[in-house]
Amino acid sequence: MPLVAAAVCPHPPLLVPEVAGAAASELDDLRAACDAAVARLLDSGARSVVVLGADDRSADLDSPFRGSFAPWGVPLEVRLGGPPHDRVGTDRLPLSLLVGAWLLGRRPVAGTGGISWRMRTVDVDEPVEACAARGARLGTDQPWALLVMGDGSACRGEKAPGYADPRATAYDERVARALADADGEALLGLDPDLSAQLKVAGRAPWQVLAGAVRAAGGDWRGELRYHAAPYGVAYFVASWERR
């Protein structure tokens, strides 16, 4: 069955107000953009949503999906899917999927219409063609959508996690154009070595998205909802849909 929609969101823990504390208002615009992208995704008619993010390995996680923001100083637990008291499943979501589950949890359950959830990780160092092939295999037996979690460069200024790198702005502008234009081929053109040097967390997930869209075929339109680097890390929010 076809991929019907995709959304791209970043995964800084400070996106969660309880984690950000007094600084929560600094990311109000980003939070609102993510909420809008997730709402659009869940209203796309998809019966299944795959949440994808980078980790140190590629894996298909077991439902129900559980995690906590305790490592970031707040004992806030997140759960997605499965019966309320089911003790099996995934207990430690990587940050990318933890934030993805948190974003989905902000949408009332009644509004999701019985959507089923899947969660997958992709190795942050996965080669380009392997990412594309992984995306082509993500399809389900019902209309589905993809929530892609990933940050841009972390080198946008001297206070950035990766310090300042003059190549970072051009790299992020390239990503922003690709997301705005729903240009999967441009995403597949991102260089893994440069991405690693710029500490980009989203390169592999974005290329899985590109592979999924390539396999789905058809004409796609994109909307870039947010693009900024408030803490020296580039964050993007985008929605992709079939025309």
N, C-alpha and C positions, 0 to 999 in steps of 0.2 A: 504494500500500500504506500501511497506517496507521502513524502515529507511535505507538510502544508505550511509550516512557519518556523521561524527561528528567532531567538533573542540572544543578544550578547550583553553580559553584565560583568563588572569587575568584582573582586572579592576582598577588599580591605576589611579587616575586622572592625575598623572604626565606622564602617557603614551601619553597624548595629548600635543604636543609641545607648543601650546599657553599657556597652564597651567604651564608647566615646565619652560618656559622662558629660561634663560641662561643655565639651567641644562638639557635641552632637549636631548643633545647628549649622556648623561649618559645612556639613555634607547634606544639608536638606535638599538642595537641588539635585544632587546625585541620587539620593534615596528616592526622590519623587520620580526621576527618570527611570530608575530600575522598576519601581512599582508600576509605572505605565507600560513598560516593555513586557513585564510579566503578565499584566492584565490582558494585554493584546494577544500574547501567546496563548493564554488559557481560553480566550474567546475565539480562537482560530478554527474551532471545530475538531481539533486533534483529540483522539481518544487515548493517546499515550504520550507522555512527555519523558524524554531522555535528558537528564542533567549531566553535563560533561565538564570536567575540570582537570587540570594538570596535577600530577603527583610524581612520586619517584618510581612508579611502575604503572603499567597499563592493566586494568582489571575491570571486571563486571561485578559490582557489589551486590550483596544479598539484602533483600527487603525483609523487615522494615529497616529504615535508615535512621541511625541515631548518632548524635554527637553533642559536644558541649564547648562553650566558649571559656571554660575554666582556664585553659592555658593562656588566655588573653585577659585574665583577671576577673572574670565574671562567671559565676556558676549557672549560666543560662543554658538549658538543654533544648535541643532541637530534635524533632522527630518527624519523619515523613513516611507514610504508607504503613500497611499492616494493622492487625488488631491492636487495641490499646495496650494489652498486657502480654503481647508476644515477646518472649525473651530471646528468640533467635534473631539473626540478621546482622547488620553492620553496626558496631558500637563506636567506632572512632573514625568519623569522616575527616578527610583532609580539608584544609581551610577552604579550598575552592568549592567543594560540594557542601560543606557546612553552611557557608554563606548562601549558596544556591537554595538549600533546603529552608533556610531562614526566610529568604525572599518569598518562596512559594507559600510558606506558612503565614505570611502577612495577608494572603488572599483568603477570604472566608471559604471554608471547605464546601459549603453549600453551593458556591459559585463555580466549582470545578466540574460539576456534573459527572462524577464517577470516573474521572481521569485516572489511569494507572501510571505509576512512576517507575522509572529505571534510572540507575546511576552508574556512570562509568568514569574511570580515570584514564588518562593518557599520559604516558611517560613524558616528562617535560623535554627530554632529549630525543624523542621519537623522530626518525627521519621523515622528510617531507612526503615521499611516496607512500610510506607506511601509514602516515596520518590520513592521507587521501583514501587509501584502501580501507582503513578502519572506518572512515565516514561512510563509505559505500556499503559497508556491511551492517550499518546500524538500523536499517529498516525493520518495521514490525508488520504484523498482519492486519493492522488497522491504521487509519490516518494518524500521523504522529508529528510531534514538534520537538525542537531541540533548544534547550537552554544552555548556552555556552558561557562558562565562567573563565575570565582571564584578564590580567592587567597588562598594560603596555610597558614601556621602558621605565626603569627605576633610576634614571640618571638625569633628571631634569633640574639641575641646580646643585649648588654646593652642599645643601642640607639634605639632598636626596639620599636614599639608602645606598645607591651605587655611585654617589658623588656626581659631579657634572661631566657629561660627555657631549661634545659638540655634535655628534651624530644622532643624538636621541630625538631631537625635535623633528628632523626630516623623516626618521623612521616612523614616529607616531603620526605625522601628517599622512604618510602613505597608508597606514592602517586606517586612519579616519576616512580617507577617500574611498578605500575599498569597502568599508562597512556602509558608508553612505550610498554607494552605488551597487551594493549587493554583488560585488566583484570577487567571486571565489578564486579566479585565476590570479588576481593580484595578491590575495592572501597566500596562495600556494607559492608565490614568488618570494616570500619573506625568507631571508637567509638564516638558517639555524645557528650558525656560528656568531653572526652579528647579534642575533636575538639573545643568545646566551651572554655575550659581552655586555649588552645593555640591560641584562637581568629582566628580560621580558617573560612573564609567566603565562601569557596567552597565546604564544606562537603556535604550539602544537594543537591546543583546542580549536583555534581559529582554522587551522588547516584541516582538521577533522570535519568541521562545518563545511569547508569548501568542498571536500570530498563527498559529503552527503548531498550537497546541492548539485554537484556535477552528476552524481548518479541519479538523482531525482529528475534532472532535466527540466525543461520548461523555462519560462521567462520570469525573473524575480525582480522585485523592487526593494530598495532599502531605505531606511530612515535613521539617520544619526541623531539620537536624542541628547547625547551628552559627550563632550570631549574636553577634558581639562586635566591639569596635573597639580592639584592643590597641595600635595605634600611631596612634590618632586617625583611622583609616580603617575604615569598617564592612565587615566580611566576612560573607558568608552562604554556607552550604552547604545545599542542599535536594535532595530526590528527589521526582519526580513520576511517577506510574504510573496507568494505567487501572484503574478498580475492577473 
